[in-house]
Structure formats: C-alpha cells, structure tokens
C-alpha cells in the first residue's frame, strides 16, 4: 500500500468551502485547475492566499491543489487561506504559534444575516409615512 504524500486541510469563510491539499514541490498553486493569479485578479486576494506561506517562511516549498466552491471571491480567498494554514499545521506542528499569532487558524464566523418578514433586508425597515 502506497503512503499518502500530501496533507489536507478544509477552510470555510462565509458560504465558501475550500478543500486544500499541499505536497512538497516548487510552489505551484492551482485553484480548480487554474493558477491562482489567473483566478484571483485583486492583489488583496492573492496576498490572503499566500499569507500562510509567508508567515511560516515556506514560500515555494509546497505545491497546492485546491477545490473551492460557494461564496464570492473574497470568501473563497479567505477559505483557501484557512485551508492552507490547516494543511501546513498537519505537515509540521511547529507552525502552530506563527499561524495562530496571525489569526490564520481562527474561523471567521461572520455571515450574511437573514431577511426578516416585514423588512426590506435584514434590518432595513420600509419608509415611515405619517399621512
């Protein structure tokens, strides 16, 4: 039986879910089969994705394969970042202090609030008319 050569982590943010696999390699990051710089155009999203590698000083040492679904671009970038952080933690336990210190292992539970009956959105009420 062949030994698995990758570490896996799951990240969630808003309604996005990312399944991340990292394996030793040259630093290639593929998201749903595309290079991450083609999929995420904004600089902030790219920075969020590579932040776990910057914090742990492992940039270019791991190849990353990601399957991400749901949510928007910002939610997906946050989910990928968390998934990479969890996978790095499985790879080597000594990264925990650095990742925890930058808040990369904490799940950001903020999500859109549901719409309530009688309101236009979650909290916006219809305009009051006196007459």
Phi, psi and omega per residue, in radians:
X1 nan 2.350 -3.080
X2 -1.447 2.389 3.125
X3 -1.368 2.433 -3.132
X4 -1.242 2.490 -3.045
X5 -1.969 0.276 -3.130
X6 -2.274 2.832 3.011
X7 -2.015 2.489 -3.057
X8 -2.059 2.529 3.068
X9 -2.540 2.548 3.107
X10 -1.991 2.296 3.114
X11 -2.109 2.520 3.104
X12 -2.329 2.497 3.078
X13 -2.723 2.233 -3.036
X14 0.919 -2.027 3.102
X15 -1.917 0.200 -3.131
X16 -1.579 2.475 3.084
X17 -2.261 2.243 -3.136
X18 -2.122 2.243 3.033
X19 -1.822 2.030 -2.994
X20 -2.000 2.355 3.002
X21 -2.151 2.236 3.049
X22 -2.056 2.487 3.108
X23 -2.479 2.629 3.125
X24 -0.974 2.388 -3.098
X25 -3.101 -2.619 -3.007
X26 -1.769 -0.015 3.101
X27 1.794 0.274 3.135
X28 -1.331 2.314 3.136
X29 -2.067 1.975 3.122
X30 -1.951 2.229 3.119
X31 -2.064 2.011 -3.050
X32 0.888 0.685 3.089
X33 1.472 -0.010 -3.135
X34 -2.006 2.578 3.017
X35 -1.049 2.492 -3.019
X36 -1.120 -0.492 -3.130
X37 -1.325 -0.304 3.027
X38 -1.489 -0.605 -3.100
X39 -1.337 -0.665 -3.136
X40 -1.973 1.914 -3.025
X41 -1.443 -0.670 -3.068
X42 -1.273 2.453 -3.118
X43 -1.054 -0.692 -3.107
X44 -1.069 -0.695 -3.137
X45 -1.204 -0.707 3.102
X46 -1.103 -0.732 3.127
X47 -1.095 -0.713 3.132
X48 -1.082 -0.659 -3.103
X49 -1.214 -0.705 -3.085
X50 -1.601 -0.051 -3.108
X51 -0.982 -0.752 3.120
X52 -1.020 -0.608 3.111
X53 -1.252 -0.643 3.102
X54 -1.121 -0.787 -3.103
X55 -1.115 -0.710 -3.092
X56 -1.602 0.005 3.132
X57 0.999 0.762 3.127
X58 -2.087 0.406 -3.112
X59 -1.065 2.214 3.114
X60 1.458 0.083 -3.125
X61 -1.739 -0.271 -3.091
X62 -2.253 2.462 2.937
X63 -1.572 2.475 -3.067
X64 -2.146 2.313 3.040
X65 -2.148 2.190 -3.032
X66 -2.214 2.392 2.913
X67 -1.999 2.038 -3.100
X68 -2.175 2.464 -3.090
X69 -2.554 2.593 3.058
X70 1.448 2.849 3.071
X71 1.234 -2.964 3.119
X72 -1.872 -2.933 -3.051
X73 -1.150 -0.796 -3.124
X74 -1.148 -0.743 3.107
X75 -1.108 -0.680 3.124
X76 -1.169 -0.727 3.122
X77 -1.079 -0.733 3.103
X78 -1.145 -0.684 3.125
X79 -1.157 -0.717 3.117
X80 -1.114 -0.747 3.125
X81 -1.028 -0.780 3.127
X82 -1.171 -0.699 3.112
X83 -1.101 -0.742 3.098
X84 -1.097 -0.734 -3.140
X85 -1.076 -0.765 3.139
X86 -1.177 -0.638 3.111
X87 -1.190 -0.707 3.094
X88 -1.088 -0.640 3.127
X89 -1.124 -0.654 3.081
X90 -1.222 -0.541 3.133
X91 -1.183 -0.789 -3.135
X92 -2.637 2.137 -3.067
X93 -1.199 -0.324 -3.104
X94 -1.244 -0.203 3.112
X95 -1.367 -0.177 -2.983
X96 -1.033 -0.787 -3.097
X97 -1.099 -0.761 -3.126
X98 -1.173 -0.765 -3.129
X99 -1.184 -0.735 3.128
X100 -1.139 -0.683 -3.134
X101 -1.087 -0.577 3.113
X102 -1.612 0.079 3.070
X103 1.287 0.403 -3.085
X104 -1.497 -0.201 3.130
X105 -1.767 -0.087 -3.110
X106 -1.579 2.246 3.129
X107 -1.293 2.173 3.074
X108 -1.482 1.831 -2.968
X109 -1.498 0.033 -3.131
X110 -1.137 2.296 3.108
X111 -2.509 2.918 -3.128
X112 -1.156 2.340 3.132
X113 -1.335 2.538 -3.090
X114 -1.274 2.692 3.086
X115 -1.328 2.400 3.125
X116 -1.758 2.640 3.125
X117 -1.134 2.464 3.129
X118 1.505 -0.133 3.123
X119 -1.970 2.814 3.142
X120 -1.393 -0.677 3.058
X121 -2.310 -2.726 -3.094
X122 -1.057 -0.708 -3.096
X123 -2.272 -0.213 -3.085
X124 -1.323 2.090 3.139
X125 -1.582 2.706 3.051
X126 -1.107 2.715 -3.111
X127 -1.120 2.367 3.138
X128 -1.389 2.287 3.072
X129 -2.014 2.243 -3.095
X130 -1.364 -0.690 -3.106
X131 -2.113 nan nan
